[in-house]
Amino acid sequence: MPWYRLTRRQIGAGLAQHLSGRKLRILDAGGGNGLDSLPLAAQGHDVLIVDYSAAMLADAQTQAATRGLQGQLQVQQAELSGIDELLKGETFDAVLCHNVIQYLDDAPALLRQLAAALRPGGLLSLVSMNRYSAVYAALLLRNDVKAARAGIGAHAAHTVIFDAPLIVYSAAEAAAMLAQAGLAVTADYGLLCITAYWREDERKHDPAVYAQLEELELALMDQEPYKSLARSFQVIAHKR
């Protein structure tokens, strides 16, 4: 779907602003089938995906093989709650934690473990749903005025895709958790600042319209107030 492709494009653009040109060892924590980390493997980086889903990891391996990236990809099936024991002191130049913390009861605990897995100067990229978007999504996407009112200030949400409860944060709240884990926040970006609320989904499939939306979203993603109202956010932090 174009909105998912656009999100991947923005995440990649955010990472590109902060990753060095040298070959890196990258951990994709909860990375599933590697949508965000396989492009980094294609750039020559070494990637380890840790995820609880064997099916998702198998898909990542299949995609890597199709693209000739087997040498750049490793996978490990495991729950993230014990990732420090799994890694046994192994460290990385960069860690991705994308669309994971909203499913956790104790997000700060995982972020502390991921921070410990970073080498000095290493980068952590955190992506999650933006709680400020709940009001806009309820009214503009679902025409639900009552849900929009209930969404003001709420941290509890629900995902239809996985039929599961969520705990949602703002970029500032996520940045505070990263700071508590000992990381220095470098930047934050909005993902789907406006496209997520535009209901003309059929038009988004038009290549010409998609190109215009991509240009618009890349221009908005680091600009206030647009990034604070985006559907999701990306926070970049470094280990001191």
URGIMO-V942836 format. One record per pair of residues at least 4 apart in sequence whose ideal C-beta (glycine too) atoms are under 8 Angstrom apart, sorted by the first residue. I is the first residue (numbers start at 0). J is the second residue. Records with the same first field share a line. If there is no record, write none. Layout:
# URGIMO-V942836
I=J  J
This chain:
# URGIMO-V942836
0=4
1=5  203  204  209  212
2=6  191  194  195  203
3=7
4=8  209
5=9  191  194  209  212  213  216
6=10  190  191  231
7=11  34  35  38
8=12  213  216  217
9=13  188  190  191  216  217  220  233
10=14  35  97  124  126  190  233
11=15  35  38
12=16  217  220
13=17  124  186  188  220  233  235
14=18  39  124  235
16=186  235
17=122  185  186  235  237
18=23  39  93  122
19=23  92
22=43  44  45
23=39  44  45  91  92  93
24=44  45  47  90  91  92  93
25=36  39  44  45  46  47  91  92  93  94  95
26=46  47  49  86  91  93  94  95  113  116
27=33  35  36  46  47  48  49  94  95  97
28=49  79  82  94  95  96  99  109  113
29=49  50  79  96  97  98  99
30=34  35  36  48  49  50  59  95  97
31=48  50  52  55  56  58  59
32=55  56  58  59  62
33=37  40  46  48  58  59  62  63  72
35=39  95  97  126
36=40  46  48  95
37=41  46  59  62  63  66  68  72
38=42
39=44  46
40=44  45  46  63  68  71  72
41=66  68  71
43=71
44=71  93
45=71  73
46=71  72  73
47=72  73  74  75  91
48=56  59  72  73  74  75
49=74  75  76  77  79  82  85
50=55  56  74  76  77
51=76  77  78  79
52=56  76
53=57  76
54=58
55=59
56=60  74  75  76
57=61
58=62
59=63  72  74
60=64  69  72  74
61=65
62=66  68
63=68  69  71  72
64=68  69
68=72
75=85
77=81  82  85
78=82
79=99  103  109
80=108  109
81=85
82=86  109  112  113  116
83=112  115  116
86=116
89=116
90=116  117  118  121
91=116  117  118  121
92=117  118  121  122
93=117  121  122  123  124
94=113  116  117  121  122  123  124
95=123  124  126
96=100  109  110  113  123  124  125  126
97=124  125  126
98=126  127  128  231
99=103  109  127
100=106  109  110  125  127  166  168  173
101=127  128  156  158  165  166  167  168
102=163  165  166
103=108  109  166
104=166
105=109
106=110  166  168  176
107=111  176  179  180
108=112
109=113
110=114  123  125  176  177  179  180
111=115  179  180  181
112=116
113=117  123  180
114=123  177  180  181  182  238
117=121  122  123  182  238
118=238
119=238  239
120=237  238
121=237  238
122=185  235  236  237
123=177  182  235  236  237  238
124=233  234  235
125=173  177  233  234  235  236
126=190  231  232  233  234
127=167  168  173  231  232
128=132  156  165  167  230  231
129=167  168  169  170  189  227  228  229  230  231  232
130=153  154  156  167  168  169  172
131=135  169  227  228
132=136  195  228  229  230  231
133=137  147  150  153  156  167
134=138  147  148  150  151
135=139  140  147  196  228
136=140  141  195  196  230
137=141  143  144  146  147  149  150
138=142  143  144  146  147
139=196  198
140=195  196  198
141=146
143=147
144=148
145=149
146=150
147=151
149=153
153=167
154=166  167  168
155=164  165  166  167
156=164  165  166  167
157=162  163  164  165
158=162  163  165
168=172  173  176
169=173  227  232
170=174  187  189  226  227  232  234
171=175
172=176
173=177  187  232  234
174=178  184  187  234  236
175=179
176=180
177=182  184  234  236
178=182  183  184  236
181=238  239
182=236  237  238  239
183=236  237  238  239
184=234  235  236
185=235  236  237
186=221  234  235
187=226  232  233  234  235
188=220  221  226  232  233  235
189=219  220  221  225  226  227  228  229  231  232
190=216  220  229  230  231  232  233
191=195  216  229  230  231
192=216  219  220  225  226  228  229  230
193=197  215  216  219  225
194=203  212  215  216
195=229  230
196=230
197=203
199=203
200=204
201=205
202=208
203=208  209  212
204=208  209
205=209
206=210
207=211
208=212
209=213
210=214
211=215
212=216
213=217
214=218
215=219
216=220
218=222
219=225  226  229
220=225  226  229
221=226
222=226
223=227
224=228
225=229
226=232
